[in-house]
Amino acid sequence: MDDVCEGKDFSFPEQEEGVIELWAKLDAFHEQLRRTEGGEEFVFYDGPPFATGLPHYGHILAGTIKDVVTRHQSMRGRHVSRRFGWDCHGLPVEFEIDKALGITNRQQVFDLGIGKYNETCRSIVTKYVSEWEAMVTRTGRWIDFKNDYKTMDLNFMESVWWVFAQLWEKDLVYRGFKVMPYSTGCKTALSNFEAALDYRTVPDPAVMVSFPIVGDADNAALVAWTTTPWTLPSNLALCVNANLTYAKVKDKSNGAVYVIAESRLGQLPVKAKASGKKQAPSKGSNIEAVQDGLDKESYELLSKIPGVSLVGLKYTPLFDFFIELQGTAFRVIADNYVTDDSGTGVVHCAPAFGEDDHRVCLAAGIFETAGLVVAVDDDGCFIEKISDFKGRYVKEADKDIINAVKDKGRLISKGSIEHSYPFCWRSGTPLIYRAVPSWFVKVEKIKDQLLECNKETYWVPDYVKEKRFHNWLEGARDWAVSRSRFWGTPLPLWISQDGEEIVVMDSIEKLEKLSGVKVTDLHRHYVDDITIPSKRGPEFGVLKRVDDVFDCWFESGSMPYAYIHYPFENRELFEKNFPGNFVAEGLDQTRGWFYTLMVLSTALFGKPAFKNLICNGLVLAEDGKKMSKSKKNYPPPKDLIDEFGADALRLYLVNSPVVRAESLRFKRTGVFAVVKDVFLPWYNAYRFFVQNAKRLEVEGLASFSPMEQVVLLKSSNVLDHWINSATESLVSFVHQEMDAYRLYTVVPYLVKYIDYLTNIYVRLNRKRFKGRTGEEDCRISLSTLYHVLVTTCVVMAPFTPFFTEVLYQNLRKVSSNSEESIHFCKFPSTTGERDERVEQSVKRMVTIIDLARNIRERHNKALKTPLKEMVVVHPDNDFLEDITGKLKEYVMEEINVKNVTPCNDPLMYASLRAEPNFSVLGKRLGKDMGKVSNVVKKMTQEQILAFEKSGEVSFFGHCLKLDDIKVMLSDNSSVLKMCQRRRLMLQEMVMF
């Protein structure tokens, strides 16, 4: 055998680089695919990342999880096609191009030309592909880059068209004019789940504004409260709750009369005391509210008004930008969405900028859909109609709008509020809510099916499925799938000028047939000018494609079908193996990719898209904050891999809370600990084997050749029997946990196993390995260790693909029928040779050895000092037999004692004492606790033994059970001892 791994300067990273070269030489990944072809399909869906940025620890984490599972399944003989995918369209790409070209509005794109714009987008889509491939390869992940899929590929886009066409046929698509979350940074509407991706706590202005009621005898004004002053110029109505009681109050300082919900009177600003002097504003605010109700020194209660009586009242508009609507607008309406939990119980309605505002105003006839003016353009700036603020960005206009309201004498109070507010997940700009036309998928119509499909899936961890994802599905809204953008898959909708005729394309063939045009690309600049003759005749003109493109989430949600060009190709393959077996991504995808996968598969097939899912959490910097390149609060992945190796990083991530959807504070020291606690002991066990196998040859004996495992199973050595059983347990455990997708349980088990291997099997068999018990016994022990090392490597290969390959490449040289790579090996099946009795016996031996060492240390008796006898006291005779039977010689040698004596009567070496269990009895006994405690502590040996036999005893009328009294062994100064769960281990300190 080679001594490649024997040197003191063994470098894990350097060895890994050598393994990458070996895999390239063998074409190992594709060879594995060839070997498993024809086997059971294990379908894995890889969520496509954007290649416009470099991979980070979050990508490495998800990639490691995917690689562990797919490698494991491949080693079990299943065919696992693994194609890397790229998300090519949408806001992330356009946002980068807009920055690069200085584009700030849509007209600039039209001026440049959609074709030039899209081709520029296409040119950067693969900007970092080589960097991605290098990092993914270096981390040990096997995935097909040569046969990757891209959402901008013609075949992929055609399948997306087919998916949409199926939804259309199922009457699950409609065009609506709705108030949607809108990104002024990206100049497009977002879906509700996109809006939920980035909430931040921010301050916003909070103002109370008066709206004078027309014809009121007291000249009263309704009071509305808002945190979006920029919507005030678009106010068309006020909304109250008909079931609430409102109050009319008079401001004593200026005679103004206000109408506000009775339960919200305390929100009115305290303006004056009896002295007539204004109060100083409270610290940090220019509003002081009286929380317990109306401040009678500042206000006078005039009357109470039922909410229903306010409905229909007209009020004076705040601005006159929409004065032409005064016939239907500027009146009070009612709806139950208005509550008295916050604000004033009166909501100012700007139907173009609020979902509920739009709904209630449309229902009340405040406006007609066709006549609604959206006073903010695509860039988030006021249009010409809002003359006082035209061209101003809405958020920046807040201050001037508040001042204008004040100048009109309509500002009651102003302040600020901190609240959670949605931001654009791509541009980082605050979202606004804006009425936009969009094409929607009727998610609400299939909500019950979604919930049923979710039940058919298996998630790790389960609570993400049962709570987070379930709750999100329960609250699912119709999905706006269209975007008024340029770089994306165009919606396959051709519509006549009068809107009466609509044709949905489900294939390129259909478009070519209806248009007579050869189609080579489906992007906008290729299909926007393609027209279709009307079926009704030439007098009806031609049908033209709508301008919109798909939300990129619709494309990634179509991935299970589009990446194999279904249904145009691979129909049988797909239909036989759908739903897919496995997906894995981060927690944020519960509102992203996991959601869109579920929606589309349920809508199309009434099934979930996947059977099994692992959801990982966030990888944070060591300080608990988000990893930041500018702050340099984390070690770059490449640097860390160069220092410790990729396997150490893989195990560190897999063995952390992040695999259970919790957050991980990434620590460099954590990766180092994996090297120290896992790889070095594992390597040392391997090195010990190599040294002793080579020793046989050096000493002139025949070179080492491992005995058949079937022969070794008949070894008479108890530790050989034990390590084989322990290895069988490892195999069984990994089988079990991988079937349950619980990756995080495997590493702790491995650490424990490696500790047993090095500190028990190797340590206690040193004489045998070195030939001191005869050549035959030496070969048996070395052969056993050989098979154990090989099996361990095969079992752990999916987790640590590099290290196991390094060890295997050397170990395989003494075997005549070994595979070229460990990753071509079959995962070992359980043999049924596990012996739980011997495993328990060795655990008991380890317990005794550890306790004995502890006692020596406590009494300053060095291990080199021999002792005459050790007495092991335990009531279980099976326990004593384990220690004094076949394992006795190992115990004596490790503890350095002449003899081990069993004893099953603890009272020979110690006395019993009783103490009350205060945590149990305290509340129950109350004032009797003291006297009962005294009696319990004075119980005699006979009383304690009788109590243990009967299970109860009574004192002062209280019946005490076994859980009420703690029975322990007392010290005996004549011997050294340790008590642990009623087990007493003693050493008589008699020197030889």
N, C-alpha and C positions, 0 to 999 in steps of 0.2 A: 504493500500500500504506500501511496505517496505521503510525504511529510508536508504537503502544501499548507496545511492548517496547524502545523506544530509550532511555528515560530512565535516568539513573544510579541512581535509587532503585527500580529494578525489585524488586518483592517477590514471591518465590515463593509464600508463604502467601496473600497477597492475590489473586494471579492464580488460585490454586486455588479460592478462595471464588467467584470469578467463573465458573469452569468448572462448579462445582456448580449455580449458578443456570442456566447454559446447558443442562446436562443435564436439569434439572427442566423447563425450558421446552420442550425437545424431547421430553420423556419418553423420553430416549435409551435407557435399559436395555430398556424394553418394546418400543421401536421396533426395537432390534437383534434381540430375540426374534421379532418379527413378520417381519422381513426374512429370518431363517434358518429360519422354519417350513417344514416340508416337506423340509428338508435332512437329511443324515445325523445321527442322534441321537448325541450325546456325553453319556453318563449320568454325572452327578456326584452323589455322595452326601455331604451335608454333615452332619458329626457334630453332634448337638444339644448346646449348652452349657446350663447352668442360668442363669436370668435373676435369680437371687437375689443376684448379686454383679456388680460393675462389670467391664467388659472391661479387660484388662491387656496387657502387651507380648506375652505368650504367645498371646493370642487374636489380636492384630494380626498377629503373625508367621504363624500358621496361616491367617488370613484373606487375607493377602497372597499366600501360596503358592497358595491356591485361586483367588484372583482372577486371578493371572497366567496360570495354566493355562487357566482357563475363558474368559478374554478372548481368549487366543491361539487357542483352538479355535473360538470364535465368528467370529473374523476369517478363519478358514479355511473358513467357510461352514457349519460344523456347528451344529446346534440344541442349545444347552446350557441346559436348564431349571435354574434355580438358585433353590431355595426355602430360605429360612432355617428352621431348626428349633429347637425349645425342649424341653429335658429338664425335665419338669414334676413328676415324681413322685419318691418315694424319700427317702432319708435327708437329703440336703441341705435339702430343703424342711421336712420334719418337724423337723429339728434346729433350724431357725430359729424355728418355731412353738413348740416346746417351751421354748426360751429366752424367747420373748416372753410366753408364758402361764404360765411358771413350772412347767411340767409335768416331774415327775421320775420318774413310774412309770406303768405301763399303766392302773392303776385310775383314775387321774385323767382319762384320756381317756374311759373308759367313763362316769365321773361327768359329764363335760362333754357327752358324746354324740358318737358317731363322726360324725354328720352335721355338727354344728357345727365339730368339729375339722377335718374334710375341707374344708368350705367356707372356713374360715380359711386353710387351706393354699392353696386355689384362689385366694384373694384376693391372695396375695403372689407367686404364680408369675410374674406379669408386672410385678413391682415396678420393675425397671430396664429394661424393654423400650425405652422412649423413649431412655434414655441409650445403650443398645446401638445402636439404629438411628442415633443421631446420630454416634457414634464410627465405626461401620462405614462410614457414608456419607462422613464426613470423610476417612477413609483411602483413599477412592477405590474401595472394593469395590462391585461391582454384584451385588446379590442381592435376591430378591423377599421383602420383608417383608409386603406386603399378602396374599400367598398363602402365608404361612408354614404350617408344620405344628407341632402341639403333641402331645406324647405323652399328654396328658390329653383330647384330642379323642375324641369318640365313635367316629368312623371308624377312627382310629389304634388305639384299644383293641380294637375288634372284630377287626382284622387280627392283633393280638397273640394274641387268643383262637384265631384260626384257626391260627397258627403252632404254638401249644402243642398244639392238637388233632391236627395232623399228626404231631408227635413222639409223641403218645400212640398214634396208629394204627400207628406204626412200632415200637412197643414200646421206646421210648427214654426212658420216664418211669417212675419208681418212687418210692414213699414209703419213706424210711429213717430210722432213729434213729442218728445219727452224731455223733461228736465233731467240732465245727466251730469255726472261729475265731468268737469272739463278742464283740460290742461292748457293753460295759456302758454306754457313753455314749449309744449309739443304741438299746440294748435289743433287739438282733436279731443273728441269726447272719449271717456274711458268707461269701461264696464264697472259695475258696482264692486266686483271682487278686486279689480285693479285699484280702485279708490281705497280699498281697505288694506293695501299692502304697506302703506307708509303714513302712519298717524304720528303727529308730533304735538307736544304741549307747547302752545304759543300764546302770547298776549294779543288780544284784539280789542278795538274800541267797543264800548258798551254805552248806548245812549237811550234816553227816554225822550220821546217826541210827542207833541200835542197835535191832535187833529180836531179842530173846532167843529162841533155838530151844528149843521145848518138848521136854524129856526129854534134852537133850544132856548127856553125862557131864561135860564141862568147863564147863557153863553158858555156852556160847559164844553170841554174838549175831551175826547177819548185819548188815553195815554197808551202808547205802544213802546215796546222796548226791543232793540235790535243790536246785534253784534256785527252787522254788515251794513254800515251807513251807505256804502256805495250802491245799494239796491234801492235807497229811498227815492231817487229820481224816477224810478220805474214803478212806484206804488200805484196800485189801481183799486185796492180794497183794504178793509180791516176785517179781521175775523175774530169772533168771540165764541164762547161756549154757551149755548142756550140754557144749559142746566146749572150754570154758575150764578151766584149772586154778585152783583156789582154795586159799588158805592159811589155816590156823588159827594165830593168833598171840596171845601173852599180853602185856598191858601190864604192864611191870615196876613201874610206879609205883603201880598199884592192884589188880593181879591180874585185871582184866577180860580176857576172851578174845573175840577178834573173828574173823569169817570175811569175807575180802575176796579179790578176784581177785589171784592171785600177781603179775601184772604191774603191779598198782596199789598194792602195799605202800608204795611211796614216798609215797603221798598221805596216809598216816596221820600225825597231828600228832606232832612230836617233843616229848615231855613231860618227859623227865628224862635226866640224864647219870649217870655212875657215882657222882658225889658226892651224888646224891639231890636236888640243887637244880634247880628248873625253869629252863629257858632263857628269856631275854627274847624276846618275840615279835619277828619280823622287822619292819622298818619298813613301815608301810602295811598290815599284816595281823596278825591275832591267831592265825594258823596258820603254822607253819614246816614245810614238807614236805621230806622227803629224797627228791630226785628219782631217785637212782640205785638205789633198792631199799630194803629194810627197814633201819631204823636199829637195829642190834643192841644199842645201849646203852639203847634205850627199849623194845624188844620182843624177845620170844623166839619163834622159830618152833617151833610144836608139831607140825604135820603139814601135808601137802598133800592136797587133796580134789578128785576129778574133779567137774566141774560137774553131771554127770548124777546124782551121788550126793546132791545137795542137793534134787533135785526131789521134791516130796511132803512135805517137812518142814513141820511146823506151827510157828508162832511166836506170841509174845504180842502182841496188838494194842497199838498205841500209844495209841489212845483206844477208848472203848467205845460210841461213837455207833452202830455197826453190829454190835453184839455178837450180834444175832439171826441174823446170817449166818455164825456161826462154824462151822456144820456144813460149809459149802463154802468159806468164805473163810479168810484168814489162813494161807495156805500158800505154798510155793515152787513156781513154775512156770518153764518155760524157753522161750526163743525166740531166734532168731538176730539179732533187732534189738538185743539187748544186746551191746555190744562192750566192749573194754578200752581204747578210745581216750581215754576220759575217765571221770570218776567213780570208782566202786569195783568195777564189774562186777556190781553188784546194783542193780536198778531198783525203786524203790517205785512200785507201781501203784495209781492212783486211776482206775478205768475210766470215771468220769463226766467226767474232765477230761484225758484223753490219748487220742489216736487209736490208738496202738499198745497202750496199756494196755487200752482197750476191746476191741480185737480179740483179744488173747491171753487176757484174763480170760473173755471170752464163750466162746472155744474151749475153755478149760480147765474150764468149768462153775463158775466162781467166783460168777457171778450169772446170772439169766435176764433177758432184755431187759425183760420186763414188770415185773420186780421191782427194776430199778435205780433207786436214789434219787439224784437230782441235788441235792446239798446246798447249791446256790447258786441264788438266784432271778434273775429277769430283770434286776434292778438290780445284780447282782454282789455281793449280800449273803448271808450265811449264813442258812439257813432255821431254823425253830424246833428241828428235830431236833439241830442242832449247838448245843446249849444253852449251852456255855461261850462261844461267840462269836456267838450269834444276832444278826442285824441288822447285823453288822459288814461293811463293804466288805472283800473278800478281801485286796486288796493292803495295806490299812491294818492288817489283822489279823496280818500276817507276824510282827512283832516279838513280839506277845503269844503267838502259837502257839509260836515258838522258846523263849520263856521257860517255857511250859507243858511243852514237851518236856524242857527242862533240869531243871525241878522234878521230873519223873518219873525223872530220872537216865538219860535216854536220849540226851542230846546229847553227841556225841563232839567235835565242833568246829563253829565257825561263822565265817563270813567273808563276803566279797562277791566278785562277779565282774562284769566288764564284758562284755556280749555284745550281739549284734544281736537286737532283739526287735520283733515286729510291733505297730503301733499302728493304731487306727481311722483310715481315710483321711478321715473326715468330722469326728468329734468330737475327735480327737487324744488319746483315752484309750488306755491299753495294752489290747490284746486278751487275753482269756483263751480257753482251749479248753474247751468245755462241750458235753455231750451234749444234742442238741436233735432233735426230729422235723423233717423237712424233705422237700420234694419235689425230686427230683434228675433231671437229664438225664444219660443214660448216655454221657458224653463218651468214656470209656475204650473203649467198644465201637466207636466210629468213629475211633479214634486214627489207624489206618493210612490211612483216607480223608482225614483232616485233613492228614496229611503229604504225601499225593499232591496234594491241592488247593493246598497251599502252593507246590508246585513250579510250578504253572501261573500264579503271579502274578509280577509284576515290581515290585521295590522299589528305591527310592533313599533311602539307600544299600543296596547289596545285602547287606552283612554283617549288617544287622539282621534281614533275612529268613533268611539262611542259618545264623546263629548264635543270636541272642537269641530270635527268634520260633520258629524250628525247635526249639530246646531246650525252650522253654515248651510247645510242642505235644507233644513227646516225653514230657514229664512231666505231661501233662494228667490231671486227676482229674475224677471225676463232679461236675457243677455243681449246687450247691444253688440253685435258682431261686426258691424261696419265701421270703418274709419275714413274720414275725409282726408286721406293722405295719398301718397304716390307709390312708395316702394313696398309692394306687398302683392299677394294674390288677389287679382280683381274679383269683385263679386260677379258671378256668371249670370247677370240679369240684364236682358235686353227689353226695353220698354218703349211703347209707342208714345208719340208726342201728347196724345190725349190721355195717356195712362190706362187705357182700356185693355191693351194687349201686352201681356208679359210672357217672355220665353226664358226659361231657365236652362242653361247649358249644363249637361252632366258629363260631357266628354268633348275632346277636341274634334272627334269625328262628327259630332252633331253640329258644332259651330261651322266646320268646313262645309258640311252638306247644306246648311241653311244659308250660308253667306257666299259660298263659292270661292272662298279665299283659303289659300294654303297657310296653315298656322304652324309656326316653328317655335314660338315663345308665347307665354301667356301673360307677361307683364303689361302694364298699362300702355306703354308706348307701342306695343305690338297689336293690341286688341281694341283700344279706345276708338279707333276710326273704322272698325269693322261694323257694317250695318246689315240688317236683315230685312228683307221685304215683308210688308204686312200681309198676313193671310187674307185680310179683308179687301185687298186690291191696292193698286198704285196710288189711288186718290187719298189713301190714308197715310201715305209717306212710308218711312222706314223706321225700324226699331233701332234704338241706340242703347249702348251699354250705360248703366248708371256709373257715376264717377268714383264710387267708393271702392276701397280695398278691404280685405278681411283684417280683423284684429289678429295679431300674430298668435294670440292664445288659441284662436280657432284652428290655426294651422298645426300648432304643437299638439292640440287635443285630437287632431285627425291622424296623428303619427302612426298608430297601430295599423292603419289601412294604407296611408299614403307612402310609408317608407318601403313597402313592397309592391306599390302600384296596384293595390286592390281597388276595384274588382277586375281591372284590365289584365292583370297577371296574378299568378300565385293564388288563385281562388281556392283551390282544394287545400293548399297548405294553410291558408288563413282560416278557413271555415272548420278545419279539423282541429286547429290549435288555439281557437279563441274561446274564452278570454286568455290573455297572456298569463304566464305563471308568476311573474315577479317585476316589480318596479321599486325604485328607491330614490328619494330626493329629500330635500329639507322641509322643515316644518311650515315654511311660508307657502309651500305648494299645496297645502290644504285649501287655500283660496286661489290657487293658480292651476298648475298642470294636473294635479290629482282631480281637481274639480272639473276641468274641461274634459279630461278623459272620461270621467263618470257621466257627465251630461251627454256627450255625443254617443257613447256606447249604449247608454240607456235609451236614448231617442232612436238610434238606428236599429238596435238588436234586442232591447229589453234585458240587457246583461251588463254587468260591470266590465270594464276594460281589462281588469287584472284580478288575480286571485289573492296574491300575497304582496304585502307592502312593508318596507322598513322606512320609517320616518325619522330623520336625524335632526338634532337641534343645531344651535348656532355655535360656531367657534369664535370666541372672543379673545381679546388681548388679555394678558396676565392680570391687568388692573380691572378687568370686567367690562371694559369699554370696547366699542367696535374697533376692529383692526383697521389701522389707517397708515397708508404709505407715507403721507406727509409727517405724521407724528412718529413714525418708525417705532411703534409700540409692539412689534412682534419680529421674530427672526425670519428672514426670507426663506421660503421653503427650500430653495436650492442650497442655500448655505447650511441649513440644518441637515439636509440629506447628505451633503458632502462631509459633514462632521460625524453623524451617527449611523447613516444608512437609511434607506427607505423602509426596510422591514421594521425598524424600531419605531418609526413614525406611524406606520400602519398599525402595529400592535397598540401603541399609545392611544391612538384615536379609537380603535375598536373596543378598547378596554375602558372607555370613559363614559360618563353620563350622556355624552352627545349622541350615542347610538340609541339612547332611550328617549330621544326628542327633548333632552334637557340641554342647558348651555354648558359649554366647557371653557374655562379660563385656561388658555393654552400656555403651558410652561415648558421651556427648554429643559429644565431639570427633570420634568416628567418623562421626556424622551430618553434622557440619560439613564433614568431609573430602570427603564425597560431593558436597556443594554446590560446594566449591572445585575438586575434581578432575574432576567430571563435568558438572554443570549450568552452571557459569560458562563453561568453554571451549565447550560446546555452544551456549549462548546467544550467546556472542560471535561464533561462526561465523554463526549466524542473523542477528545484528544487523549484521554486516559485509555480508551479502547485502542486507538491507533498505536499508541506507544507500546502497549502490552502485546498487541497482535504482531507488531514488528519485532518485538523482543524474541518471540519464538524463532524467527528466522535468524536473528543475530546469534542466538545461542546454539545454532546449528541444527535446530529441529526443523521439521517440515514447515513450509510457509502456511500461514493461517488460511483455512477454508471453513466457512461456517457449516455446522451440522444442520441437517434438516430440522425444521421447527417441530415436526411431529415427533421426532426423537427427543427433542429438548423438553417437550411437555411431560415426558416421563421421568425427568430428573428427580432425584431423591432429595435434592437440596430445597429446603423450605423457602428460602429467599428467591430461588429461581422460579419456583411455583408461584410465589407472591408477585414478583415483578411481571410475570406473564399475565397473571390475573388482573393486576393493576393496569397494564397496557390494554387488556381487553375492556376494562372499565372505561379507559380513556376513549377508545374507539366507540364504544356504546354511547358514551356521554355526548361526544361530538356529533354522532349520528342523530341523537335525540334533539340536541339543541339546534343543529342546523336545519332539521326538519321543521322546527318551530321558529326559525329565523332569529333566534336569540344569540347573536354573535357575541354580545357582551359577557356572557357567562363562560365562554370557552377559555379566555385568557387566564382568569383566576384559577381555573381547574388545571390548566397547563402549568402554571407557576408551581402549584402544589405538587403536581406530578413530577416536574423536573427536580424539585427539592427532594422528593422521595427517591428518585433515581440516583441523584448524586450523593445525598447525605445518608441514605440507608443502603440501597443496593450496592452502589460502588464502594462506599466507605466500609461497609461491613464485610465485603467480599475481597478486600485488597489481597489477602493471602492467596486466595484461589486464583485471581487474575495474574499474580506474579509467579504462579507455578509451585507454591510452597505446599500445596495439598496434592501434588501429582499432576502429570501432564494431561491425563484424561479429564480430570476435574477442571483444570485450567481451560481446556478447549470447550467444555460444557458451559462454563461461566462466560467466556468470551463470546461464544456463539449465541448465548442467551442475550447478552448485551448488544451484540450485533443486530439481532432481529428486533430487539426493542427499539434501538436507535433508528433503524430503517422504518419501522412501523410509525414511530413518532413523527419522523420526517414526512411520511406520506400523509398522515392525518393532518398535520399542521401546514402542509404545502400551500393551501389556499390563503392562509393567513400570512405566512412568511415565505413567499415564493423564492426569494433569493437565498436565504440562509439554508433552507432545506435542500435547495439544489446544490449548493456548495458541499454540504455534508454527503449528500447522496452520490455525487459524482465520484467521490473517493471511495465510499462504501461499496458501490456497485462493482468495483474492480475485482472483488474477490467472489463475485457471483457470476455464474456462467449464463444465466438467463435474465439478466436485468434489462430494463428499458433504458433508452438513450437519455431520457429526462425524467425526473421525478414526476413531472406533470403529465406524463403518459401512463403513469401507474394507476391501477384501479384503487379506489378507496377501499380499505380493508373492510370486509364484512365481519360481523360478530361470529365467533366460532362456538359460543356456548361453553367455553372452557373457563369461564370466570368462576372463581371460588371465593364467595363472600366471606366464608369462615376464615380463610387464611388472611384475607385483607383485614378483617377485624382483628385477628390475632396480632398482626404486625402493627396496627394502629395502637393496640394496647401496649405492645412492647415499646413503641416510640414514646408513649405517655410515661411509662415507668422510667425509661432512660432519661427523659427530660426532667422529670421530678427528682430523680436521683442526682443529676448534675446540679440542679437548683439547690438541693440540700447541701451538697458539698460546698457550693459557692457561699451559701449563707453561713456555713461554719468553718470557712477558710481551710477546707481540706482539699488540697490539689488532687486532680484526677490521677496523677502519677503515684499518689500514696495508696498502696493496696489496703483493702479492708477484708476482714475475716468473713463477714456475712451481711447480707441484706435481707430483711424480712419484708415481704410484701403481704399486706393485710387487705383483704377484700372479701365481702360476704358471698360473692359469686364464685363457685368452684370452677366454672368454665373459664373465668378470667384468670384464675390462678394457674389453671392447667396450660393456658396459652403462654404464660410467662415462664413456667418451669418445665415446659415440654421441649419441643424441638428448638425453640428460640432461646432456651436458657443459656447456652454457650455464648450467643451473641450478646445477651444482657450482661453476663458476667465479664466479658471482655471489654465492653463499652464502659461499664461502671467501675471496672477494676476491683472486683470482689471475688473472694474464694468460693462463695456459695450463695445461692438464692433460696430462701426458705419461704414457703407459702403459709399463710394463716388466714382462716376464714372467720375468726372471732376477734373483732376489734377490741373487745373489752379485756383481752389479754394484755393489751399494750396501752389502753387509754380508757377513760371513763366517759360516760355520757352526761351531758348537761342540757337543760331545756331553757329556752327563752321565748317569751311571747312574741308573736308576730304583730308588732304595733301597727303596721300599715293596714292590717285586716281588722284587728280588734278595737283600735282606737275609737272609732265612731260608734261601734256596736255596744261597747261596755260603758262608755261615758265615764261617770264618776267612780265606777267600780274598777276601772282600769288599774289603778295603783295597787289595790290589795290583791287583785288577781295576778298581777305581774309578780308581786313578791312571792306568792305561793308557787307559781310556775317555776320561778328560779330556784326554789328550794326542793324541787321534786327529787326523790332518791332514785338510785339506779333501778330498783325494783319497780317503782312507780312509772318511770319512763319506759321500761321494757313492757310493762302491762299496757301502757297507753299506746305504744306502737303496735301491740298485738290486737287490742280491741278497737283502736281507731278513734277513741273519744275518752274524755274525762270531764268531770263537772266540778266547778268551784263556785261557791256563793250563788248557786242557782243558774250559773251559765255553763252550757254544754260546749266544750271546746273540741274541735275536730283536728285532723292531722294538719290541715293548712293553717290552723290557728297557732300552732306551737312549732318552733324550730328546734329540732333535736340535732346536737352537734357533738363531736368528740373533743374532749378536753385534753390539754397538754399533759404530758408525763415527763418530768425532768430527767428520768433515768435513761431516756432514749432520745434520739433525734428523729423527728417525724414531720410529715406534711399531711394535712387533711385536705381532701378535695372531693366534694360530693360523696361523703361518707366512705371514701377510699383512703386507707391509711398505708403509707409506704414508709418503712423504718430501716435504718442502718445502725447496727450496733457498732460503735466506734472502737473496735478491738484491733489493734495493729498486729501485723504479722511479726 
